[in-house]
Amino acid sequence: MTCAYIIVDMNISDMEQYKQYMAAAPAAVAAAGGEYLVRGGKFETLEGSWQPTRMAMLRFPDFAKAKAFHDGELYRAARDKRKGATEFFNMVLVEGVAAAA
C-alpha cells in the first residue's frame, strides 16, 4: 500500500479568520490517520516559474483515507471556518510511490 499526499498552495487574506481553520483542521487530519509534513514555513522555488504563497503538505496512509478526510464531516466543518479568509486555496491529492522492498 502506498501513502497519499495532499499538497496545498494558499494565499491568506484574513489571518484572524484563518486561525479558526488552523485550530479546527488538525483534528480532522488526525481522525483520518493523516499528519502534517509542512504547514507554512520557509520555501524557495528551485525550478520553473511557480511562486507559491504559503504551502502545506499532509501525508495519509492511502488515497482512500485522504479522500475520506477531505469529504468528511470534520473537515467540512473546518473548511467552513476558512470561508472568506483566503484569496485562493488550491489543494491537490496525489498518490505516493510504493516503498522499495
KELUMBA-629629 format. One record per atom (N, C-alpha, C): residue number from 1; residue in one letter; chain; atom name; z, y, x. Coordinates in steps of 0.1 Angstrom, whole numbers, plus 5000, padded with zeros to 4 digits. Layout:
BEGIN
{NUM; a; A; CA; {Z; Y; X}}
...
This chain:
BEGIN
{1; m; A; N; {5000; 4988; 5008}}
{1; m; A; CA; {5000; 5000; 5000}}
{1; m; A; C; {5000; 5012; 5009}}
{2; t; A; N; {4992; 5022; 5005}}
{2; t; A; CA; {4992; 5035; 5012}}
{2; t; A; C; {4999; 5046; 5005}}
{3; c; A; N; {5004; 5055; 5013}}
{3; c; A; CA; {5011; 5067; 5008}}
{3; c; A; C; {5000; 5076; 5002}}
{4; a; A; N; {5005; 5085; 4994}}
{4; a; A; CA; {4997; 5096; 4989}}
{4; a; A; C; {5003; 5109; 4992}}
{5; y; A; N; {4995; 5119; 4994}}
{5; y; A; CA; {4999; 5133; 4997}}
{5; y; A; C; {4995; 5143; 4988}}
{6; i; A; N; {5003; 5152; 4985}}
{6; i; A; CA; {4999; 5164; 4977}}
{6; i; A; C; {5000; 5176; 4987}}
{7; i; A; N; {4989; 5183; 4987}}
{7; i; A; CA; {4987; 5195; 4996}}
{7; i; A; C; {4985; 5207; 4987}}
{8; v; A; N; {4993; 5218; 4990}}
{8; v; A; CA; {4993; 5230; 4981}}
{8; v; A; C; {4990; 5242; 4990}}
{9; d; A; N; {4982; 5250; 4985}}
{9; d; A; CA; {4980; 5264; 4991}}
{9; d; A; C; {4982; 5274; 4980}}
{10; m; A; N; {4991; 5283; 4982}}
{10; m; A; CA; {4995; 5292; 4972}}
{10; m; A; C; {4997; 5306; 4977}}
{11; n; A; N; {4996; 5316; 4968}}
{11; n; A; CA; {4999; 5330; 4971}}
{11; n; A; C; {5010; 5334; 4961}}
{12; i; A; N; {5022; 5336; 4966}}
{12; i; A; CA; {5033; 5340; 4957}}
{12; i; A; C; {5032; 5355; 4955}}
{13; s; A; N; {5032; 5359; 4942}}
{13; s; A; CA; {5032; 5373; 4939}}
{13; s; A; C; {5045; 5379; 4933}}
{14; d; A; N; {5054; 5370; 4929}}
{14; d; A; CA; {5067; 5373; 4924}}
{14; d; A; C; {5077; 5363; 4929}}
{15; m; A; N; {5083; 5367; 4941}}
{15; m; A; CA; {5092; 5357; 4948}}
{15; m; A; C; {5105; 5355; 4939}}
{16; e; A; N; {5110; 5364; 4933}}
{16; e; A; CA; {5122; 5362; 4925}}
{16; e; A; C; {5119; 5352; 4914}}
{17; q; A; N; {5108; 5353; 4907}}
{17; q; A; CA; {5105; 5343; 4897}}
{17; q; A; C; {5102; 5329; 4903}}
{18; y; A; N; {5095; 5329; 4915}}
{18; y; A; CA; {5091; 5317; 4922}}
{18; y; A; C; {5103; 5309; 4926}}
{19; k; A; N; {5114; 5316; 4929}}
{19; k; A; CA; {5126; 5309; 4933}}
{19; k; A; C; {5131; 5300; 4922}}
{20; q; A; N; {5129; 5303; 4910}}
{20; q; A; CA; {5132; 5294; 4899}}
{20; q; A; C; {5125; 5281; 4900}}
{21; y; A; N; {5112; 5282; 4903}}
{21; y; A; CA; {5104; 5270; 4906}}
{21; y; A; C; {5109; 5262; 4918}}
{22; m; A; N; {5112; 5269; 4928}}
{22; m; A; CA; {5117; 5263; 4941}}
{22; m; A; C; {5130; 5256; 4938}}
{23; a; A; N; {5138; 5260; 4929}}
{23; a; A; CA; {5150; 5254; 4926}}
{23; a; A; C; {5148; 5241; 4917}}
{24; a; A; N; {5138; 5241; 4909}}
{24; a; A; CA; {5136; 5230; 4900}}
{24; a; A; C; {5127; 5219; 4905}}
{25; a; A; N; {5117; 5223; 4913}}
{25; a; A; CA; {5107; 5213; 4918}}
{25; a; A; C; {5113; 5201; 4926}}
{26; p; A; N; {5122; 5203; 4935}}
{26; p; A; CA; {5127; 5192; 4944}}
{26; p; A; C; {5132; 5180; 4936}}
{27; a; A; N; {5139; 5183; 4924}}
{27; a; A; CA; {5144; 5171; 4916}}
{27; a; A; C; {5133; 5163; 4911}}
{28; a; A; N; {5122; 5170; 4907}}
{28; a; A; CA; {5110; 5163; 4901}}
{28; a; A; C; {5103; 5155; 4912}}
{29; v; A; N; {5103; 5160; 4924}}
{29; v; A; CA; {5097; 5153; 4936}}
{29; v; A; C; {5105; 5141; 4939}}
{30; a; A; N; {5118; 5142; 4940}}
{30; a; A; CA; {5127; 5131; 4943}}
{30; a; A; C; {5127; 5120; 4933}}
{31; a; A; N; {5126; 5124; 4920}}
{31; a; A; CA; {5126; 5115; 4909}}
{31; a; A; C; {5114; 5106; 4910}}
{32; a; A; N; {5103; 5110; 4915}}
{32; a; A; CA; {5091; 5103; 4917}}
{32; a; A; C; {5090; 5095; 4930}}
{33; g; A; N; {5100; 5096; 4938}}
{33; g; A; CA; {5100; 5089; 4951}}
{33; g; A; C; {5093; 5097; 4962}}
{34; g; A; N; {5091; 5110; 4959}}
{34; g; A; CA; {5084; 5119; 4969}}
{34; g; A; C; {5094; 5126; 4978}}
{35; e; A; N; {5088; 5132; 4988}}
{35; e; A; CA; {5096; 5141; 4998}}
{35; e; A; C; {5087; 5152; 5003}}
{36; y; A; N; {5093; 5163; 5006}}
{36; y; A; CA; {5086; 5174; 5012}}
{36; y; A; C; {5084; 5172; 5027}}
{37; l; A; N; {5072; 5174; 5031}}
{37; l; A; CA; {5069; 5173; 5046}}
{37; l; A; C; {5068; 5187; 5051}}
{38; v; A; N; {5062; 5196; 5043}}
{38; v; A; CA; {5060; 5210; 5046}}
{38; v; A; C; {5064; 5218; 5034}}
{39; r; A; N; {5071; 5229; 5036}}
{39; r; A; CA; {5074; 5238; 5025}}
{39; r; A; C; {5075; 5252; 5030}}
{40; g; A; N; {5063; 5258; 5032}}
{40; g; A; CA; {5063; 5272; 5038}}
{40; g; A; C; {5062; 5269; 5053}}
{41; g; A; N; {5067; 5279; 5060}}
{41; g; A; CA; {5068; 5278; 5075}}
{41; g; A; C; {5055; 5283; 5082}}
{42; k; A; N; {5056; 5283; 5095}}
{42; k; A; CA; {5046; 5288; 5104}}
{42; k; A; C; {5034; 5279; 5104}}
{43; f; A; N; {5022; 5285; 5104}}
{43; f; A; CA; {5010; 5277; 5105}}
{43; f; A; C; {4999; 5286; 5112}}
{44; e; A; N; {4989; 5279; 5116}}
{44; e; A; CA; {4978; 5285; 5123}}
{44; e; A; C; {4965; 5278; 5120}}
{45; t; A; N; {4954; 5285; 5116}}
{45; t; A; CA; {4941; 5279; 5114}}
{45; t; A; C; {4935; 5276; 5127}}
{46; l; A; N; {4932; 5263; 5130}}
{46; l; A; CA; {4927; 5258; 5142}}
{46; l; A; C; {4912; 5257; 5142}}
{47; e; A; N; {4906; 5255; 5131}}
{47; e; A; CA; {4891; 5254; 5130}}
{47; e; A; C; {4887; 5259; 5116}}
{48; g; A; N; {4875; 5264; 5115}}
{48; g; A; CA; {4870; 5269; 5102}}
{48; g; A; C; {4875; 5282; 5098}}
{49; s; A; N; {4872; 5286; 5086}}
{49; s; A; CA; {4875; 5299; 5081}}
{49; s; A; C; {4886; 5300; 5070}}
{50; w; A; N; {4892; 5288; 5067}}
{50; w; A; CA; {4902; 5287; 5057}}
{50; w; A; C; {4914; 5295; 5062}}
{51; q; A; N; {4919; 5305; 5054}}
{51; q; A; CA; {4931; 5313; 5057}}
{51; q; A; C; {4941; 5311; 5046}}
{52; p; A; N; {4948; 5300; 5046}}
{52; p; A; CA; {4958; 5298; 5036}}
{52; p; A; C; {4969; 5308; 5037}}
{53; t; A; N; {4976; 5310; 5025}}
{53; t; A; CA; {4987; 5320; 5024}}
{53; t; A; C; {5000; 5313; 5027}}
{54; r; A; N; {5003; 5303; 5019}}
{54; r; A; CA; {5016; 5295; 5021}}
{54; r; A; C; {5013; 5281; 5017}}
{55; m; A; N; {5017; 5272; 5026}}
{55; m; A; CA; {5014; 5258; 5024}}
{55; m; A; C; {5026; 5249; 5021}}
{56; a; A; N; {5023; 5239; 5013}}
{56; a; A; CA; {5033; 5228; 5011}}
{56; a; A; C; {5026; 5215; 5012}}
{57; m; A; N; {5033; 5205; 5016}}
{57; m; A; CA; {5028; 5191; 5016}}
{57; m; A; C; {5039; 5182; 5013}}
{58; l; A; N; {5036; 5172; 5004}}
{58; l; A; CA; {5045; 5163; 4999}}
{58; l; A; C; {5040; 5149; 5001}}
{59; r; A; N; {5048; 5139; 5004}}
{59; r; A; CA; {5044; 5125; 5005}}
{59; r; A; C; {5051; 5117; 4994}}
{60; f; A; N; {5043; 5108; 4988}}
{60; f; A; CA; {5047; 5099; 4978}}
{60; f; A; C; {5044; 5085; 4982}}
{61; p; A; N; {5051; 5075; 4977}}
{61; p; A; CA; {5049; 5061; 4981}}
{61; p; A; C; {5035; 5056; 4978}}
{62; d; A; N; {5028; 5061; 4967}}
{62; d; A; CA; {5015; 5057; 4964}}
{62; d; A; C; {5008; 5068; 4955}}
{63; f; A; N; {4995; 5066; 4953}}
{63; f; A; CA; {4988; 5076; 4945}}
{63; f; A; C; {4993; 5077; 4930}}
{64; a; A; N; {4996; 5065; 4925}}
{64; a; A; CA; {5001; 5065; 4911}}
{64; a; A; C; {5014; 5072; 4909}}
{65; k; A; N; {5023; 5071; 4919}}
{65; k; A; CA; {5036; 5078; 4918}}
{65; k; A; C; {5034; 5093; 4919}}
{66; a; A; N; {5025; 5097; 4928}}
{66; a; A; CA; {5022; 5111; 4929}}
{66; a; A; C; {5016; 5117; 4916}}
{67; k; A; N; {5007; 5109; 4910}}
{67; k; A; CA; {5002; 5114; 4897}}
{67; k; A; C; {5012; 5114; 4887}}
{68; a; A; N; {5021; 5104; 4886}}
{68; a; A; CA; {5032; 5104; 4877}}
{68; a; A; C; {5041; 5116; 4879}}
{69; f; A; N; {5044; 5120; 4891}}
{69; f; A; CA; {5052; 5132; 4894}}
{69; f; A; C; {5045; 5144; 4888}}
{70; h; A; N; {5032; 5146; 4890}}
{70; h; A; CA; {5025; 5158; 4885}}
{70; h; A; C; {5025; 5158; 4870}}
{71; d; A; N; {5023; 5147; 4864}}
{71; d; A; CA; {5022; 5146; 4850}}
{71; d; A; C; {5035; 5145; 4842}}
{72; g; A; N; {5046; 5143; 4850}}
{72; g; A; CA; {5059; 5140; 4844}}
{72; g; A; C; {5066; 5152; 4838}}
{73; e; A; N; {5075; 5149; 4829}}
{73; e; A; CA; {5083; 5159; 4822}}
{73; e; A; C; {5090; 5169; 4832}}
{74; l; A; N; {5097; 5163; 4842}}
{74; l; A; CA; {5104; 5171; 4851}}
{74; l; A; C; {5096; 5182; 4858}}
{75; y; A; N; {5084; 5177; 4863}}
{75; y; A; CA; {5075; 5187; 4870}}
{75; y; A; C; {5069; 5197; 4860}}
{76; r; A; N; {5066; 5192; 4848}}
{76; r; A; CA; {5060; 5202; 4838}}
{76; r; A; C; {5070; 5213; 4836}}
{77; a; A; N; {5083; 5210; 4835}}
{77; a; A; CA; {5094; 5220; 4833}}
{77; a; A; C; {5094; 5229; 4845}}
{78; a; A; N; {5093; 5224; 4857}}
{78; a; A; CA; {5093; 5232; 4869}}
{78; a; A; C; {5081; 5241; 4869}}
{79; r; A; N; {5070; 5236; 4866}}
{79; r; A; CA; {5057; 5243; 4865}}
{79; r; A; C; {5058; 5255; 4856}}
{80; d; A; N; {5065; 5253; 4845}}
{80; d; A; CA; {5067; 5264; 4835}}
{80; d; A; C; {5075; 5276; 4841}}
{81; k; A; N; {5084; 5273; 4850}}
{81; k; A; CA; {5092; 5283; 4857}}
{81; k; A; C; {5083; 5291; 4867}}
{82; r; A; N; {5072; 5285; 4871}}
{82; r; A; CA; {5063; 5292; 4881}}
{82; r; A; C; {5053; 5301; 4874}}
{83; k; A; N; {5051; 5300; 4861}}
{83; k; A; CA; {5041; 5308; 4854}}
{83; k; A; C; {5042; 5323; 4857}}
{84; g; A; N; {5032; 5329; 4862}}
{84; g; A; CA; {5032; 5344; 4865}}
{84; g; A; C; {5037; 5347; 4878}}
{85; a; A; N; {5042; 5337; 4886}}
{85; a; A; CA; {5048; 5340; 4899}}
{85; a; A; C; {5038; 5339; 4911}}
{86; t; A; N; {5026; 5333; 4908}}
{86; t; A; CA; {5017; 5332; 4919}}
{86; t; A; C; {5003; 5338; 4915}}
{87; e; A; N; {4996; 5343; 4925}}
{87; e; A; CA; {4983; 5348; 4923}}
{87; e; A; C; {4973; 5336; 4922}}
{88; f; A; N; {4976; 5325; 4930}}
{88; f; A; CA; {4969; 5313; 4929}}
{88; f; A; C; {4978; 5302; 4934}}
{89; f; A; N; {4976; 5290; 4929}}
{89; f; A; CA; {4983; 5278; 4933}}
{89; f; A; C; {4974; 5266; 4932}}
{90; n; A; N; {4968; 5263; 4944}}
{90; n; A; CA; {4958; 5252; 4945}}
{90; n; A; C; {4965; 5239; 4950}}
{91; m; A; N; {4964; 5228; 4942}}
{91; m; A; CA; {4971; 5216; 4946}}
{91; m; A; C; {4960; 5204; 4946}}
{92; v; A; N; {4961; 5197; 4957}}
{92; v; A; CA; {4952; 5185; 4958}}
{92; v; A; C; {4960; 5173; 4961}}
{93; l; A; N; {4956; 5162; 4955}}
{93; l; A; CA; {4962; 5149; 4957}}
{93; l; A; C; {4953; 5140; 4965}}
{94; v; A; N; {4957; 5134; 4976}}
{94; v; A; CA; {4948; 5126; 4984}}
{94; v; A; C; {4956; 5114; 4989}}
{95; e; A; N; {4948; 5103; 4989}}
{95; e; A; CA; {4954; 5090; 4993}}
{95; e; A; C; {4954; 5090; 5008}}
{96; g; A; N; {4965; 5085; 5014}}
{96; g; A; CA; {4966; 5083; 5028}}
{96; g; A; C; {4959; 5071; 5034}}
{97; v; A; N; {4959; 5069; 5046}}
{97; v; A; CA; {4953; 5057; 5053}}
{97; v; A; C; {4963; 5046; 5054}}
{98; a; A; N; {4958; 5034; 5053}}
{98; a; A; CA; {4967; 5022; 5055}}
{98; a; A; C; {4973; 5022; 5069}}
{99; a; A; N; {4985; 5018; 5070}}
{99; a; A; CA; {4991; 5017; 5084}}
{99; a; A; C; {4985; 5006; 5091}}
{100; a; A; N; {4983; 5008; 5104}}
{100; a; A; CA; {4978; 4997; 5113}}
{100; a; A; C; {4988; 4985; 5113}}
{101; a; A; N; {4983; 4973; 5113}}
{101; a; A; CA; {4992; 4962; 5113}}
{101; a; A; C; {4997; 4959; 5127}}
